[in-house]
């Protein structure tokens, strides 16, 4: 199982908005959801996506999407705008939950079973390490992780990098999924 955790500094925690961009950049959350979970003509059933929304009016809010349980979705922004509005109004959708869990509480719980990797340009180059089984990747939004949040996360994991070039969070997820897919394929070939 692989997981992604996006820290959204401004992501709105209610449904009083007209579009994802103006909802504290929930458009970034949407982009990361799509790149985490979707393949061409399919879903990654072995991936969970998490976002901590820290925007007004009542942060924090933990949005969790379980790839094994998710259905009745498409990749377009209109679909996800409807789903996110519904979730932020307290309604439900298959495979998606919201709780009032903080980043710190979530990370502590995840650290018991997952290997934590914090993405930051100054970390160890991902090409130089073999990613462990059961990874959880921590990413920031368009502003990046707040220093306090990053320091807390590094108490449980290590800092890794895709290089000195800063990439969009969704692009980072695409690259990580690709690298893990290649690693799994290689490991599978070695056991044959």
LOROVO-261024 format. One record per atom (N, C-alpha, C): residue number from 1; x, y, z; chain. Coordinates in nm, 4 decimals, decimal comma, m for minus. Layout:
<bafis>
BAFI  milo         X         Y         Z  gutor
BAFI   NUM         X         Y         Z      A
...
</bafis>
This chain:
<bafis>
BAFI  milo         X         Y         Z  gutor
BAFI     1    0,0847   m0,1184    0,0000      A
BAFI     1    0,0000    0,0000    0,0000      A
BAFI     1    0,0886    0,1238    0,0000      A
BAFI     2    0,0589    0,2164   m0,0887      A
BAFI     2    0,1286    0,3449   m0,0862      A
BAFI     2    0,0282    0,4544   m0,0541      A
BAFI     3    0,0786    0,5560    0,0134      A
BAFI     3   m0,0087    0,6669    0,0530      A
BAFI     3    0,0587    0,8000    0,0263      A
BAFI     4   m0,0251    0,8985    0,0019      A
BAFI     4    0,0203    1,0362   m0,0152      A
BAFI     4   m0,0541    1,1223    0,0855      A
BAFI     5    0,0176    1,2188    0,1408      A
BAFI     5   m0,0408    1,3123    0,2374      A
BAFI     5   m0,0042    1,4537    0,1950      A
BAFI     6   m0,1041    1,5288    0,1537      A
BAFI     6   m0,0853    1,6674    0,1110      A
BAFI     6   m0,1289    1,7605    0,2228      A
BAFI     7   m0,0399    1,8517    0,2613      A
BAFI     7   m0,0741    1,9544    0,3599      A
BAFI     7   m0,1190    2,0784    0,2833      A
BAFI     8   m0,2464    2,1115    0,2936      A
BAFI     8   m0,3037    2,2266    0,2241      A
BAFI     8   m0,3217    2,3408    0,3239      A
BAFI     9   m0,2370    2,4419    0,3134      A
BAFI     9   m0,2404    2,5543    0,4088      A
BAFI     9   m0,3731    2,6293    0,4081      A
BAFI    10   m0,4323    2,6432    0,2895      A
BAFI    10   m0,5489    2,7296    0,2749      A
BAFI    10   m0,6773    2,6560    0,2379      A
BAFI    11   m0,6705    2,5249    0,2162      A
BAFI    11   m0,7868    2,4485    0,1709      A
BAFI    11   m0,9075    2,4704    0,2604      A
BAFI    12   m1,0160    2,5211    0,2018      A
BAFI    12   m1,1374    2,5534    0,2776      A
BAFI    12   m1,1951    2,4299    0,3440      A
BAFI    13   m1,2510    2,4491    0,4619      A
BAFI    13   m1,3074    2,3382    0,5389      A
BAFI    13   m1,4599    2,3466    0,5447      A
BAFI    14   m1,5183    2,4226    0,4523      A
BAFI    14   m1,6639    2,4237    0,4376      A
BAFI    14   m1,6965    2,4224    0,2883      A
BAFI    15   m1,8231    2,4237    0,2544      A
BAFI    15   m1,8628    2,4166    0,1132      A
BAFI    15   m1,9149    2,5497    0,0593      A
BAFI    16   m1,8765    2,6604    0,1210      A
BAFI    16   m1,9237    2,7923    0,0787      A
BAFI    16   m1,8235    2,8565   m0,0173      A
BAFI    17   m1,8183    2,8031   m0,1373      A
BAFI    17   m1,7303    2,8538   m0,2417      A
BAFI    17   m1,7891    2,8164   m0,3772      A
BAFI    18   m1,7406    2,8826   m0,4825      A
BAFI    18   m1,7962    2,8584   m0,6152      A
BAFI    18   m1,7058    2,7734   m0,7041      A
BAFI    19   m1,5746    2,7787   m0,6822      A
BAFI    19   m1,4850    2,6950   m0,7622      A
BAFI    19   m1,3656    2,6527   m0,6774      A
BAFI    20   m1,2990    2,5483   m0,7223      A
BAFI    20   m1,1904    2,4897   m0,6426      A
BAFI    20   m1,0720    2,5843   m0,6236      A
BAFI    21   m1,0416    2,6644   m0,7242      A
BAFI    21   m0,9292    2,7575   m0,7118      A
BAFI    21   m0,9536    2,8588   m0,6007      A
BAFI    22   m1,0747    2,9098   m0,5934      A
BAFI    22   m1,1067    3,0115   m0,4932      A
BAFI    22   m1,1403    2,9526   m0,3567      A
BAFI    23   m1,1359    2,8219   m0,3457      A
BAFI    23   m1,1659    2,7547   m0,2181      A
BAFI    23   m1,0371    2,7221   m0,1443      A
BAFI    24   m0,9452    2,8179   m0,1411      A
BAFI    24   m0,8183    2,7949   m0,0731      A
BAFI    24   m0,7286    2,7008   m0,1513      A
BAFI    25   m0,7398    2,7088   m0,2833      A
BAFI    25   m0,6604    2,6250   m0,3745      A
BAFI    25   m0,6912    2,4765   m0,3618      A
BAFI    26   m0,8190    2,4439   m0,3446      A
BAFI    26   m0,8598    2,3036   m0,3482      A
BAFI    26   m0,8370    2,2425   m0,4865      A
BAFI    27   m0,8096    2,3278   m0,5862      A
BAFI    27   m0,7740    2,2747   m0,7173      A
BAFI    27   m0,6446    2,1940   m0,7108      A
BAFI    28   m0,5551    2,2318   m0,6224      A
BAFI    28   m0,4304    2,1553   m0,6039      A
BAFI    28   m0,4628    2,0198   m0,5412      A
BAFI    29   m0,5537    2,0180   m0,4447      A
BAFI    29   m0,5964    1,8919   m0,3834      A
BAFI    29   m0,6571    1,8027   m0,4912      A
BAFI    30   m0,7436    1,8585   m0,5743      A
BAFI    30   m0,8047    1,7825   m0,6844      A
BAFI    30   m0,6978    1,7228   m0,7763      A
BAFI    31   m0,5999    1,8043   m0,8185      A
BAFI    31   m0,4943    1,7557   m0,9079      A
BAFI    31   m0,4171    1,6406   m0,8444      A
BAFI    32   m0,3903    1,6513   m0,7151      A
BAFI    32   m0,3161    1,5466   m0,6444      A
BAFI    32   m0,3999    1,4194   m0,6286      A
BAFI    33   m0,5290    1,4347   m0,6090      A
BAFI    33   m0,6181    1,3183   m0,6033      A
BAFI    33   m0,6102    1,2411   m0,7346      A
BAFI    34   m0,6239    1,3124   m0,8445      A
BAFI    34   m0,6246    1,2480   m0,9762      A
BAFI    34   m0,4914    1,1779   m1,0034      A
BAFI    35   m0,3795    1,2452   m0,9776      A
BAFI    35   m0,2502    1,1830   m1,0078      A
BAFI    35   m0,2167    1,0699   m0,9111      A
BAFI    36   m0,2700    1,0736   m0,7916      A
BAFI    36   m0,2457    0,9656   m0,6946      A
BAFI    36   m0,3194    0,8387   m0,7329      A
BAFI    37   m0,4452    0,8523   m0,7710      A
BAFI    37   m0,5359    0,7381   m0,7767      A
BAFI    37   m0,5724    0,6880   m0,9159      A
BAFI    38   m0,5584    0,7702   m1,0181      A
BAFI    38   m0,6100    0,7320   m1,1488      A
BAFI    38   m0,5019    0,6844   m1,2446      A
BAFI    39   m0,5350    0,5791   m1,3167      A
BAFI    39   m0,4587    0,5304   m1,4302      A
BAFI    39   m0,5454    0,5536   m1,5531      A
BAFI    40   m0,4897    0,5355   m1,6699      A
BAFI    40   m0,5711    0,5415   m1,7892      A
BAFI    40   m0,6719    0,4266   m1,7839      A
BAFI    41   m0,7975    0,4566   m1,7795      A
BAFI    41   m0,9065    0,3577   m1,7752      A
BAFI    41   m0,9072    0,2746   m1,6473      A
BAFI    42   m0,8652    0,3327   m1,5358      A
BAFI    42   m0,8705    0,2553   m1,4122      A
BAFI    42   m0,8271    0,3349   m1,2913      A
BAFI    43   m0,8428    0,2707   m1,1760      A
BAFI    43   m0,8030    0,3300   m1,0489      A
BAFI    43   m0,6911    0,2476   m0,9867      A
BAFI    44   m0,6048    0,3132   m0,9138      A
BAFI    44   m0,5027    0,2447   m0,8354      A
BAFI    44   m0,5698    0,2019   m0,7047      A
BAFI    45   m0,5994    0,0754   m0,6955      A
BAFI    45   m0,6691    0,0232   m0,5778      A
BAFI    45   m0,5765    0,0066   m0,4580      A
BAFI    46   m0,4448    0,0164   m0,4797      A
BAFI    46   m0,3478    0,0004   m0,3723      A
BAFI    46   m0,2921    0,1345   m0,3227      A
BAFI    47   m0,3668    0,2433   m0,3461      A
BAFI    47   m0,3218    0,3773   m0,3066      A
BAFI    47   m0,4294    0,4448   m0,2222      A
BAFI    48   m0,3834    0,5128   m0,1186      A
BAFI    48   m0,4702    0,6013   m0,0400      A
BAFI    48   m0,4160    0,7428   m0,0522      A
BAFI    49   m0,5070    0,8371   m0,0654      A
BAFI    49   m0,4692    0,9792   m0,0687      A
BAFI    49   m0,5285    1,0476    0,0529      A
BAFI    50   m0,4462    1,1285    0,1179      A
BAFI    50   m0,4887    1,2059    0,2346      A
BAFI    50   m0,4565    1,3528    0,2113      A
BAFI    51   m0,5437    1,4400    0,2568      A
BAFI    51   m0,5146    1,5832    0,2567      A
BAFI    51   m0,5569    1,6386    0,3920      A
BAFI    52   m0,4723    1,7221    0,4466      A
BAFI    52   m0,5082    1,7984    0,5659      A
BAFI    52   m0,5422    1,9387    0,5181      A
BAFI    53   m0,6678    1,9763    0,5328      A
BAFI    53   m0,7131    2,1092    0,4938      A
BAFI    53   m0,7032    2,2001    0,6155      A
BAFI    54   m0,6271    2,3080    0,6003      A
BAFI    54   m0,6000    2,3962    0,7137      A
BAFI    54   m0,6607    2,5345    0,6979      A
BAFI    55   m0,7511    2,5493    0,6026      A
BAFI    55   m0,8144    2,6790    0,5792      A
BAFI    55   m0,9374    2,7001    0,6653      A
BAFI    56   m0,9973    2,8167    0,6495      A
BAFI    56   m1,1161    2,8524    0,7271      A
BAFI    56   m1,2357    2,7713    0,6798      A
BAFI    57   m1,3392    2,7589    0,7564      A
BAFI    57   m1,3591    2,8221    0,8864      A
BAFI    57   m1,3224    2,7352    1,0070      A
BAFI    58   m1,3015    2,6031    0,9884      A
BAFI    58   m1,2789    2,5185    1,1064      A
BAFI    58   m1,1728    2,4110    1,0821      A
BAFI    59   m1,0476    2,4539    1,0684      A
BAFI    59   m0,9406    2,3565    1,0486      A
BAFI    59   m0,9058    2,2856    1,1798      A
BAFI    60   m0,8380    2,1739    1,1737      A
BAFI    60   m0,8004    2,1012    1,0534      A
BAFI    60   m0,9104    2,0046    1,0122      A
BAFI    61   m0,9052    1,9644    0,8865      A
BAFI    61   m0,9966    1,8633    0,8365      A
BAFI    61   m0,9149    1,7627    0,7551      A
BAFI    62   m0,9270    1,6361    0,7913      A
BAFI    62   m0,8564    1,5294    0,7201      A
BAFI    62   m0,9506    1,4688    0,6164      A
BAFI    63   m0,9128    1,4807    0,4906      A
BAFI    63   m0,9846    1,4200    0,3797      A
BAFI    63   m0,9070    1,2956    0,3399      A
BAFI    64   m0,9729    1,1796    0,3417      A
BAFI    64   m0,9059    1,0532    0,3085      A
BAFI    64   m0,9809    0,9856    0,1951      A
BAFI    65   m0,9055    0,9423    0,0937      A
BAFI    65   m0,9643    0,8702   m0,0186      A
BAFI    65   m0,8956    0,7338   m0,0273      A
BAFI    66   m0,9751    0,6304   m0,0158      A
BAFI    66   m0,9270    0,4926   m0,0172      A
BAFI    66   m0,9483    0,4355   m0,1569      A
BAFI    67   m0,8383    0,4118   m0,2285      A
BAFI    67   m0,8466    0,3619   m0,3654      A
BAFI    67   m0,9188    0,2290   m0,3779      A
BAFI    68   m0,9142    0,1474   m0,2735      A
BAFI    68   m0,9810    0,0169   m0,2780      A
BAFI    68   m1,1323    0,0303   m0,2693      A
BAFI    69   m1,1804    0,1366   m0,2084      A
BAFI    69   m1,3241    0,1543   m0,1856      A
BAFI    69   m1,3894    0,2583   m0,2769      A
BAFI    70   m1,3073    0,3378   m0,3443      A
BAFI    70   m1,3577    0,4493   m0,4242      A
BAFI    70   m1,4316    0,4009   m0,5495      A
BAFI    71   m1,5478    0,4582   m0,5745      A
BAFI    71   m1,6159    0,4351   m0,7017      A
BAFI    71   m1,7104    0,5503   m0,7306      A
BAFI    72   m1,7701    0,5455   m0,8490      A
BAFI    72   m1,8591    0,6507   m0,8964      A
BAFI    72   m1,7835    0,7836   m0,9087      A
BAFI    73   m1,6677    0,7782   m0,9763      A
BAFI    73   m1,5832    0,8968   m0,9951      A
BAFI    73   m1,5292    0,9005   m1,1378      A
BAFI    74   m1,4911    1,0206   m1,1786      A
BAFI    74   m1,4196    1,0425   m1,3041      A
BAFI    74   m1,3037    1,1365   m1,2724      A
BAFI    75   m1,2256    1,1684   m1,3730      A
BAFI    75   m1,1079    1,2525   m1,3496      A
BAFI    75   m1,1332    1,4015   m1,3700      A
BAFI    76   m1,2487    1,4403   m1,4215      A
BAFI    76   m1,2701    1,5810   m1,4560      A
BAFI    76   m1,2919    1,6675   m1,3310      A
BAFI    77   m1,2584    1,7932   m1,3426      A
BAFI    77   m1,2666    1,8867   m1,2306      A
BAFI    77   m1,4103    1,9085   m1,1838      A
BAFI    78   m1,5054    1,9068   m1,2754      A
BAFI    78   m1,6455    1,9279   m1,2367      A
BAFI    78   m1,6944    1,8177   m1,1430      A
BAFI    79   m1,6600    1,6938   m1,1755      A
BAFI    79   m1,6977    1,5813   m1,0885      A
BAFI    79   m1,6414    1,6005   m0,9484      A
BAFI    80   m1,5127    1,6361   m0,9403      A
BAFI    80   m1,4488    1,6487   m0,8084      A
BAFI    80   m1,4952    1,7735   m0,7340      A
BAFI    81   m1,5331    1,8762   m0,8059      A
BAFI    81   m1,5890    1,9932   m0,7381      A
BAFI    81   m1,7184    1,9551   m0,6674      A
BAFI    82   m1,8031    1,8770   m0,7343      A
BAFI    82   m1,9280    1,8299   m0,6741      A
BAFI    82   m1,8983    1,7387   m0,5549      A
BAFI    83   m1,8058    1,6445   m0,5722      A
BAFI    83   m1,7725    1,5511   m0,4639      A
BAFI    83   m1,7157    1,6252   m0,3427      A
BAFI    84   m1,6222    1,7164   m0,3652      A
BAFI    84   m1,5604    1,7876   m0,2524      A
BAFI    84   m1,6617    1,8780   m0,1821      A
BAFI    85   m1,7487    1,9439   m0,2577      A
BAFI    85   m1,8546    2,0241   m0,1952      A
BAFI    85   m1,9441    1,9365   m0,1079      A
BAFI    86   m1,9794    1,8197   m0,1608      A
BAFI    86   m2,0644    1,7257   m0,0875      A
BAFI    86   m1,9942    1,6805    0,0419      A
BAFI    87   m1,8674    1,6440    0,0323      A
BAFI    87   m1,7931    1,5967    0,1492      A
BAFI    87   m1,7791    1,7076    0,2541      A
BAFI    88   m1,7548    1,8293    0,2090      A
BAFI    88   m1,7364    1,9411    0,3024      A
BAFI    88   m1,8681    1,9898    0,3621      A
BAFI    89   m1,9798    1,9395    0,3103      A
BAFI    89   m2,1088    1,9727    0,3706      A
BAFI    89   m2,1549    1,8633    0,4662      A
BAFI    90   m2,0689    1,7596    0,4859      A
BAFI    90   m2,1010    1,6537    0,5806      A
BAFI    90   m2,1673    1,5320    0,5202      A
BAFI    91   m2,1825    1,5307    0,3883      A
BAFI    91   m2,2416    1,4146    0,3222      A
BAFI    91   m2,1338    1,3105    0,2947      A
BAFI    92   m2,1715    1,1985    0,2333      A
BAFI    92   m2,0763    1,0902    0,2107      A
BAFI    92   m2,0608    1,0589    0,0619      A
BAFI    93   m1,9510    0,9905    0,0319      A
BAFI    93   m1,9244    0,9381   m0,1018      A
BAFI    93   m1,8437    0,8104   m0,0838      A
BAFI    94   m1,8705    0,7065   m0,1623      A
BAFI    94   m1,8000    0,5788   m0,1454      A
BAFI    94   m1,6478    0,5933   m0,1552      A
BAFI    95   m1,5792    0,5508   m0,0499      A
BAFI    95   m1,4333    0,5532   m0,0478      A
BAFI    95   m1,3725    0,6817    0,0034      A
BAFI    96   m1,4549    0,7790    0,0414      A
BAFI    96   m1,4034    0,9087    0,0874      A
BAFI    96   m1,4588    0,9373    0,2262      A
BAFI    97   m1,3696    0,9794    0,3166      A
BAFI    97   m1,4114    1,0167    0,4514      A
BAFI    97   m1,3479    1,1493    0,4904      A
BAFI    98   m1,4117    1,2165    0,5851      A
BAFI    98   m1,3529    1,3361    0,6462      A
BAFI    98   m1,3607    1,3204    0,7977      A
BAFI    99   m1,2553    1,3639    0,8644      A
BAFI    99   m1,2510    1,3649    1,0108      A
BAFI    99   m1,1824    1,4936    1,0562      A
BAFI   100   m1,1921    1,5214    1,1827      A
BAFI   100   m1,1274    1,6406    1,2393      A
BAFI   100   m0,9854    1,6078    1,2887      A
BAFI   101   m0,9193    1,5133    1,2265      A
BAFI   101   m0,7853    1,4719    1,2664      A
BAFI   101   m0,6817    1,5753    1,2237      A
BAFI   102   m0,5886    1,6058    1,3134      A
BAFI   102   m0,4821    1,7014    1,2819      A
BAFI   102   m0,3699    1,6322    1,2042      A
BAFI   103   m0,2853    1,7109    1,1410      A
BAFI   103   m0,1685    1,6589    1,0702      A
BAFI   103   m0,0817    1,5785    1,1658      A
BAFI   104   m0,0573    1,6329    1,2834      A
BAFI   104    0,0306    1,5680    1,3805      A
BAFI   104   m0,0254    1,4331    1,4255      A
BAFI   105   m0,1541    1,4291    1,4571      A
BAFI   105   m0,2155    1,3039    1,5019      A
BAFI   105   m0,2159    1,2002    1,3892      A
BAFI   106   m0,2448    1,2440    1,2676      A
BAFI   106   m0,2465    1,1526    1,1543      A
BAFI   106   m0,1070    1,0960    1,1283      A
BAFI   107   m0,0066    1,1817    1,1290      A
BAFI   107    0,1292    1,1363    1,1008      A
BAFI   107    0,1797    1,0404    1,2084      A
BAFI   108    0,1498    1,0695    1,3337      A
BAFI   108    0,1893    0,9780    1,4424      A
BAFI   108    0,1280    0,8404    1,4207      A
BAFI   109    0,0011    0,8368    1,3866      A
BAFI   109   m0,0673    0,7090    1,3641      A
BAFI   109   m0,0093    0,6368    1,2424      A
BAFI   110    0,0160    0,7081    1,1355      A
BAFI   110    0,0698    0,6467    1,0138      A
BAFI   110    0,2115    0,5944    1,0348      A
BAFI   111    0,2889    0,6629    1,1172      A
BAFI   111    0,4288    0,6240    1,1408      A
BAFI   111    0,4402    0,4865    1,2060      A
BAFI   112    0,3336    0,4381    1,2671      A
BAFI   112    0,3363    0,3053    1,3284      A
BAFI   112    0,3410    0,1940    1,2248      A
BAFI   113    0,2913    0,2196    1,1030      A
BAFI   113    0,2861    0,1138    1,0016      A
BAFI   113    0,3478    0,1525    0,8677      A
BAFI   114    0,3777    0,2797    0,8468      A
BAFI   114    0,4292    0,3256    0,7171      A
BAFI   114    0,5685    0,3852    0,7322      A
BAFI   115    0,6432    0,3822    0,6230      A
BAFI   115    0,7718    0,4512    0,6159      A
BAFI   115    0,7440    0,5909    0,5611      A
BAFI   116    0,7827    0,6917    0,6381      A
BAFI   116    0,7486    0,8305    0,6054      A
BAFI   116    0,8604    0,8956    0,5245      A
BAFI   117    0,8207    0,9570    0,4117      A
BAFI   117    0,9140    1,0317    0,3283      A
BAFI   117    0,8580    1,1718    0,3094      A
BAFI   118    0,9382    1,2729    0,3422      A
BAFI   118    0,8972    1,4122    0,3304      A
BAFI   118    0,9643    1,4698    0,2061      A
BAFI   119    0,8834    1,5145    0,1092      A
BAFI   119    0,9403    1,5681   m0,0141      A
BAFI   119    0,9834    1,7128    0,0052      A
BAFI   120    1,1085    1,7385   m0,0281      A
BAFI   120    1,1661    1,8719   m0,0158      A
BAFI   120    1,2885    1,8761   m0,1057      A
BAFI   121    1,3100    1,9851   m0,1767      A
BAFI   121    1,4205    1,9923   m0,2725      A
BAFI   121    1,5570    1,9635   m0,2099      A
BAFI   122    1,5734    1,9893   m0,0814      A
BAFI   122    1,7029    1,9695   m0,0159      A
BAFI   122    1,7250    1,8296    0,0398      A
BAFI   123    1,6361    1,7368    0,0113      A
BAFI   123    1,6483    1,6017    0,0662      A
BAFI   123    1,7392    1,5120   m0,0157      A
BAFI   124    1,7516    1,3859    0,0303      A
BAFI   124    1,8275    1,2843   m0,0445      A
BAFI   124    1,7584    1,2615   m0,1770      A
BAFI   125    1,8365    1,2504   m0,2829      A
BAFI   125    1,7774    1,2281   m0,4140      A
BAFI   125    1,7113    1,0906   m0,4171      A
BAFI   126    1,5882    1,0873   m0,4589      A
BAFI   126    1,5105    0,9636   m0,4617      A
BAFI   126    1,5762    0,8581   m0,5512      A
BAFI   127    1,6544    0,9013   m0,6495      A
BAFI   127    1,7231    0,8076   m0,7385      A
BAFI   127    1,8334    0,7312   m0,6654      A
BAFI   128    1,8786    0,7832   m0,5521      A
BAFI   128    1,9883    0,7211   m0,4772      A
BAFI   128    1,9418    0,6305   m0,3644      A
BAFI   129    1,8118    0,6149   m0,3486      A
BAFI   129    1,7619    0,5292   m0,2403      A
BAFI   129    1,6594    0,4312   m0,2948      A
BAFI   130    1,6441    0,3205   m0,2256      A
BAFI   130    1,5365    0,2281   m0,2601      A
BAFI   130    1,4222    0,2564   m0,1645      A
BAFI   131    1,3097    0,2898   m0,2196      A
BAFI   131    1,1935    0,3223   m0,1367      A
BAFI   131    1,1420    0,1964   m0,0693      A
BAFI   132    1,1111    0,2083    0,0577      A
BAFI   132    1,0620    0,0956    0,1354      A
BAFI   132    0,9208    0,0582    0,0933      A
BAFI   133    0,8811   m0,0610    0,1329      A
BAFI   133    0,7428   m0,1027    0,1146      A
BAFI   133    0,6559   m0,0169    0,2068      A
BAFI   134    0,5332    0,0017    0,1706      A
BAFI   134    0,4373    0,0755    0,2531      A
BAFI   134    0,4802    0,2204    0,2800      A
BAFI   135    0,5099    0,2969    0,1742      A
BAFI   135    0,5532    0,4353    0,1959      A
BAFI   135    0,4356    0,5322    0,2137      A
BAFI   136    0,4618    0,6379    0,2880      A
BAFI   136    0,3714    0,7525    0,2967      A
BAFI   136    0,4536    0,8752    0,2589      A
BAFI   137    0,4131    0,9431    0,1538      A
BAFI   137    0,4842    1,0608    0,1058      A
BAFI   137    0,4111    1,1861    0,1518      A
BAFI   138    0,4833    1,2754    0,2169      A
BAFI   138    0,4281    1,4004    0,2684      A
BAFI   138    0,4693    1,5126    0,1740      A
BAFI   139    0,3702    1,5870    0,1262      A
BAFI   139    0,3957    1,6970    0,0330      A
BAFI   139    0,3259    1,8236    0,0795      A
BAFI   140    0,3789    1,9357    0,0358      A
BAFI   140    0,3131    2,0631    0,0598      A
BAFI   140    0,2366    2,1079   m0,0633      A
BAFI   141    0,1543    2,2086   m0,0459      A
BAFI   141    0,0785    2,2640   m0,1586      A
BAFI   141    0,1658    2,3627   m0,2360      A
BAFI   142    0,1065    2,4593   m0,3035      A
BAFI   142    0,1804    2,5548   m0,3858      A
BAFI   142    0,2759    2,6423   m0,3059      A
BAFI   143    0,2573    2,6506   m0,1750      A
BAFI   143    0,3454    2,7302   m0,0898      A
BAFI   143    0,4520    2,6416   m0,0256      A
BAFI   144    0,4267    2,5132   m0,0196      A
BAFI   144    0,5188    2,4203    0,0451      A
BAFI   144    0,4757    2,3937    0,1881      A
BAFI   145    0,5493    2,3053    0,2531      A
BAFI   145    0,5180    2,2737    0,3927      A
BAFI   145    0,5639    2,3861    0,4846      A
BAFI   146    0,4809    2,4255    0,5807      A
BAFI   146    0,5296    2,5198    0,6814      A
BAFI   146    0,6466    2,4556    0,7565      A
BAFI   147    0,7436    2,5346    0,7970      A
BAFI   147    0,8638    2,4822    0,8644      A
BAFI   147    0,8283    2,3971    0,9860      A
BAFI   148    0,7319    2,4422    1,0645      A
BAFI   148    0,6919    2,3685    1,1846      A
BAFI   148    0,6346    2,2307    1,1478      A
BAFI   149    0,5550    2,2242    1,0432      A
BAFI   149    0,4956    2,0988    0,9963      A
BAFI   149    0,6049    2,0069    0,9423      A
BAFI   150    0,6966    2,0635    0,8631      A
BAFI   150    0,8067    1,9843    0,8088      A
BAFI   150    0,8941    1,9274    0,9214      A
BAFI   151    0,9266    2,0094    1,0197      A
BAFI   151    1,0088    1,9626    1,1329      A
BAFI   151    0,9397    1,8498    1,2075      A
BAFI   152    0,8094    1,8625    1,2266      A
BAFI   152    0,7350    1,7563    1,2945      A
BAFI   152    0,7400    1,6279    1,2127      A
BAFI   153    0,7164    1,6383    1,0823      A
BAFI   153    0,7163    1,5204    0,9953      A
BAFI   153    0,8521    1,4513    0,9950      A
BAFI   154    0,9597    1,5298    1,0008      A
BAFI   154    1,0941    1,4720    0,9970      A
BAFI   154    1,1301    1,3982    1,1258      A
BAFI   155    1,0524    1,4152    1,2304      A
BAFI   155    1,0717    1,3344    1,3512      A
BAFI   155    1,0347    1,1892    1,3252      A
BAFI   156    0,9544    1,1642    1,2229      A
BAFI   156    0,9050    1,0297    1,1932      A
BAFI   156    0,9586    0,9726    1,0626      A
BAFI   157    1,0245    1,0553    0,9813      A
BAFI   157    1,0684    1,0067    0,8517      A
BAFI   157    1,1906    1,0798    0,8023      A
BAFI   158    1,2200    1,0590    0,6755      A
BAFI   158    1,3376    1,1220    0,6165      A
BAFI   158    1,2975    1,2107    0,4999      A
BAFI   159    1,3840    1,3080    0,4734      A
BAFI   159    1,3603    1,4038    0,3661      A
BAFI   159    1,4170    1,3480    0,2361      A
BAFI   160    1,3321    1,3428    0,1321      A
BAFI   160    1,3771    1,2996    0,0008      A
BAFI   160    1,3424    1,4067   m0,1020      A
BAFI   161    1,4090    1,3960   m0,2168      A
BAFI   161    1,3944    1,4983   m0,3186      A
BAFI   161    1,3868    1,4354   m0,4574      A
BAFI   162    1,3167    1,5022   m0,5459      A
BAFI   162    1,3170    1,4652   m0,6874      A
BAFI   162    1,4195    1,5482   m0,7632      A
BAFI   163    1,5033    1,6204   m0,6906      A
BAFI   163    1,6057    1,7059   m0,7493      A
BAFI   163    1,5890    1,8487   m0,7023      A
BAFI   164    1,6775    1,9345   m0,7478      A
BAFI   164    1,6773    2,0753   m0,7035      A
BAFI   164    1,5659    2,1570   m0,7675      A
BAFI   165    1,5106    2,1071   m0,8773      A
BAFI   165    1,4018    2,1776   m0,9455      A
BAFI   165    1,2718    2,1588   m0,8675      A
BAFI   166    1,2049    2,2671   m0,8270      A
BAFI   166    1,0763    2,2504   m0,7588      A
BAFI   166    0,9663    2,2150   m0,8599      A
BAFI   167    0,8928    2,1074   m0,8305      A
BAFI   167    0,7841    2,0625   m0,9163      A
BAFI   167    0,6504    2,0852   m0,8463      A
BAFI   168    0,5447    2,0848   m0,9257      A
BAFI   168    0,4110    2,0893   m0,8691      A
BAFI   168    0,3877    1,9622   m0,7875      A
BAFI   169    0,3074    1,9717   m0,6817      A
BAFI   169    0,2809    1,8557   m0,5964      A
BAFI   169    0,2253    1,7399   m0,6793      A
BAFI   170    0,1329    1,7675   m0,7693      A
BAFI   170    0,0741    1,6611   m0,8527      A
BAFI   170    0,1792    1,5959   m0,9412      A
BAFI   171    0,2740    1,6741   m0,9920      A
BAFI   171    0,3814    1,6177   m1,0738      A
BAFI   171    0,4711    1,5276   m0,9903      A
BAFI   172    0,4972    1,5672   m0,8672      A
BAFI   172    0,5772    1,4840   m0,7763      A
BAFI   172    0,5098    1,3486   m0,7552      A
BAFI   173    0,3802    1,3497   m0,7368      A
BAFI   173    0,3054    1,2252   m0,7154      A
BAFI   173    0,3144    1,1363   m0,8392      A
BAFI   174    0,3028    1,1943   m0,9574      A
BAFI   174    0,3146    1,1170   m1,0808      A
BAFI   174    0,4509    1,0488   m1,0886      A
BAFI   175    0,5567    1,1239   m1,0598      A
BAFI   175    0,6923    1,0684   m1,0648      A
BAFI   175    0,7083    0,9578   m0,9611      A
BAFI   176    0,6607    0,9797   m0,8406      A
BAFI   176    0,6727    0,8781   m0,7356      A
BAFI   176    0,5954    0,7516   m0,7709      A
BAFI   177    0,4752    0,7663   m0,8243      A
BAFI   177    0,3990    0,6487   m0,8679      A
BAFI   177    0,4761    0,5730   m0,9757      A
BAFI   178    0,5349    0,6447   m1,0690      A
BAFI   178    0,6133    0,5810   m1,1750      A
BAFI   178    0,7324    0,5049   m1,1166      A
BAFI   179    0,8069    0,5693   m1,0282      A
BAFI   179    0,9237    0,5042   m0,9686      A
BAFI   179    0,8846    0,3796   m0,8895      A
BAFI   180    0,7765    0,3888   m0,8144      A
BAFI   180    0,7312    0,2729   m0,7374      A
BAFI   180    0,6790    0,1620   m0,8289      A
BAFI   181    0,6106    0,1990   m0,9370      A
BAFI   181    0,5655    0,0990   m1,0335      A
BAFI   181    0,6855    0,0245   m1,0924      A
BAFI   182    0,7897    0,0994   m1,1296      A
BAFI   182    0,9106    0,0380   m1,1856      A
BAFI   182    0,9784   m0,0526   m1,0830      A
BAFI   183    0,9877   m0,0057   m0,9598      A
BAFI   183    1,0500   m0,0839   m0,8532      A
BAFI   183    0,9725   m0,2139   m0,8286      A
BAFI   184    0,8411   m0,2044   m0,8243      A
BAFI   184    0,7584   m0,3245   m0,8035      A
BAFI   184    0,7719   m0,4222   m0,9201      A
BAFI   185    0,7770   m0,3694   m1,0419      A
BAFI   185    0,7919   m0,4553   m1,1600      A
BAFI   185    0,9273   m0,5278   m1,1556      A
BAFI   186    1,0304   m0,4567   m1,1173      A
BAFI   186    1,1646   m0,5152   m1,1065      A
BAFI   186    1,1680   m0,6231   m0,9997      A
BAFI   187    1,1079   m0,5953   m0,8848      A
BAFI   187    1,1047   m0,6935   m0,7755      A
BAFI   187    1,0245   m0,8167   m0,8166      A
BAFI   188    0,9158   m0,7951   m0,8877      A
BAFI   188    0,8334   m0,9078   m0,9341      A
BAFI   188    0,9117   m0,9947   m1,0321      A
BAFI   189    0,9884   m0,9314   m1,1230      A
BAFI   189    1,0676   m1,0043   m1,2215      A
BAFI   189    1,1762   m1,0880   m1,1517      A
BAFI   190    1,2314   m1,0355   m1,0439      A
BAFI   190    1,3374   m1,1068   m0,9713      A
BAFI   190    1,2854   m1,2290   m0,8980      A
BAFI   191    1,1578   m1,2285   m0,8635      A
BAFI   191    1,1003   m1,3426   m0,7906      A
BAFI   191    1,0474   m1,4489   m0,8857      A
BAFI   192    1,0440   m1,4212   m1,0148      A
BAFI   192    0,9945   m1,5187   m1,1142      A
BAFI   192    1,1002   m1,6190   m1,1508      A
</bafis>
